[in-house]
Amino acid sequence: MSVSRRELIAYGTAGALTALTSGGDVAAQEAAQSTRGSAQLPMQVASDRSSHAATSRIGDYDMRDHLNPRRLTIAMWDVAYALRHQPGGSFADYDRVLDEAVERGYNTLRIDPMPQWLDFSKPERILEWPDPHQPYMPWNWNTAVKGPVAVWVTEFIEKLQKRSSLHYTLSGWWFMPGSPTSPPVPAALRKPANMAEGAEMWAVTLTEWKKRFGLDRIIYVDIANETPYFFPDLQERLKKETGASFNEGDTFSPAQISFLAGEINKALGLLRREFPELRFTTSIHGDLRWLDVPLELDCLDVHFYADADPRWTERTRFDEFVDDGIFQNDRWFKEFSDRSIKTAAAMALMLRARQRFKASQFAGWAERRGMPLTTSESWATWYYIDDPRLDWGWLLDWAKWSVDDAIACKFWGWTPFNYAQPQFANWKNVQWHRTLNERFLRS
């Protein structure tokens, strides 16, 4: 059944989403997962461009001085805030974890409202996630989940809004049945064929969200995490329509530029017409090829990682380990840790210099196009977990100097790393988080 964006807005969420609900076969999803490796996870490109526009500031104007909050200290809580909200889960006690975020100096939480699953007009609807059999999953969910998740999300937002210093961003990871980047999941309310249809689904969620919570605490809406990696079938469509995969080439072809700009800008335009009071974006990796794409983003959320530098991946063997059942086994943990320590000792200064240059280039792009620059997950490795064989010393050092680079590049929002969630042992080190966050907030 095809339902237009205007029909979704005009007739409200209840009828529209009921009409769009489809069934799902968990057994089939599990079978598909059994044949699926980790190769579909994001593998970044060591990108460059033939020419670079100079980064410069015009006069003394700095938009950040007039934004509220003036600086964002961001903790990425993805879907974990909801799917680990069970007895014994790291987010079981919302009052506790929200107070802990404030205590550690965070003022912005990045969460996924799951527009593909949650119908806030029917919050009591029970959803069920099978056990993902991913014992080494650091975020998301790592046990079976069953319950009225929309009720849990409602409880979370209501408690967040009682804490005057906390804001949030909404970001869509778009886990879908049969997706190569997702374990078995519930049937989707709808599978969007393109990002414009994804915008229609966001419009349904935001219409109901506005009724229930208002929109004043939302910093921005990230309609698709790390485009094009997680949005359903987007990489496949890009290759089909342009003749090249996303990770091919040192630069984007004219066809790739046209495809990406059209796909993203159309979706953002639809949402801006319906919700002029909100900011909209799509998050991206720190891939300099994006600087050639004429995107109209209200905010620029870029994720910078060491795995975009072959000098890091070759020394650490990170890409090989990622493709070796990264969430299912731990047989490579010690070697990865040892290699990371040695790589940091030999190359941290060089890796930092390259990463800092990339950040400066995105800062210049952000200035030219009027987009405040943030990073909500970033810096060293995108995968780590608490384990006696994994040393965190080098990673914590990287996080410490990242704040200086974010300040130098005039970021509006910054995060120390991907691991600012209560299930990580480092979360217990209140002063570590507070020291870094206060330094950025004072900038």
Buried (B, 14 or more C-beta within 10 A) or exposed (E): EEBEBEBBBEEBBBEBBEBBEEEBEBEEBBEBBEEBEBEBBBBBBBBBBEEBEEBEEEEEEBEBEEBEBEBBBBBBBBBBBBBBBBEEBBBEBBEEBBEBBEEBBBBBBBBBBBBBBBBBBBBEBEBEBBBBBBEBBBBBBBBEBEBBBBBBBBBBBEBBBEBEEBBBBBBBBBBBBBBBBBBBBBBBBBBBEBBBBBBBBBBBBBBBBBEBBEEEBBBBBBBBBBBBBBBBBBBEBBBEBBEBEBBEEEBBBEEBBBBBBBBBBEBBEBBBEBBEEBBBBBBBBBBBBBBBBEBBBBBBBBBBBBBBBEBBBEBBBBBEBBBBBBBBEBEBBBEBBEBBBEBBEEBBEEBBEBBBBBBBBBBBBBBEEEBBBBBBBBBBBBBBBEEEEBBBEBBBEBBBBBBBBBBEBBBBBBBBBBBBBBBBEBBEEEEBBBBBBEBBBEB
